[in-house]
Amino acid sequence: MLIEADKTQRESGIATWHVILNPSVLAAVQRSPLGEASGHGHMFFNLEQTLAAWQASYPETGG
């Protein structure tokens, strides 16, 4: 279900960011089809890391 939603959003130009993943959950997601589809660049341990990556990805928004 999440894999299908992620794919639909990507096809619509919407990025999914996975936030506050503890190490064991992060490892499991990275090995899953969802992790393969999302890519490692959108999975983070905390909100601060996520925000920094988002700002670097979208500098035109004032990040």
N, C-alpha and C positions, 0 to 999 in steps of 0.2 A: 504494500500500500504506500509506504513512504517512498519507495523507489519510483513508483509510477507518478506520484505527486511531484517529486524532484524533477523527473524527466519532463513532465508537462510544463513546469515552471521554467526550466531551462529553455525549452522550445519557445516560450513566450518572452524570453529575455530577462527572466527573473532569477536571481541567484539565491540559493538556499545556504545559510550559514549555520553550522551546528556549534552551539556554544555551551560552555560549562560541562565538558565531557571529562569525567575522571579518567585516569590512565587506563584502567581496564576496559571501560566502555569505549574510549577512543580507539584502543587497539582492536576491539571487536568490530567497531564500525568501519575502521580502515580496511579490514579484511573482508568486509561484506560487499555485496553488489552495490549497496547504497554508497559506501565509501569509494568504490571504484568510479561510480557515476558522478559523485560530488567532487571528488578530487581532494587531496590533502590540504590544499590552500584555503579551504572553507571549514576547517575543523579546529576548534580551539579549546584550551583548558579554562579560560576565563574571559570575561567581558572586555577587560583592558586589551588583551591580545587581539580580540576580534575587532574592536574599534580601531586599533592601530592599523591592522591589515585592511580594514574597510576604507579608512582614510587614505591609505597609500594606493588603493585600487581605484578610488574615485576622487582624485584631487580637485576636480572641478566643482565639487560640492562644498569646498572650503575646508577639507580635511588637512 
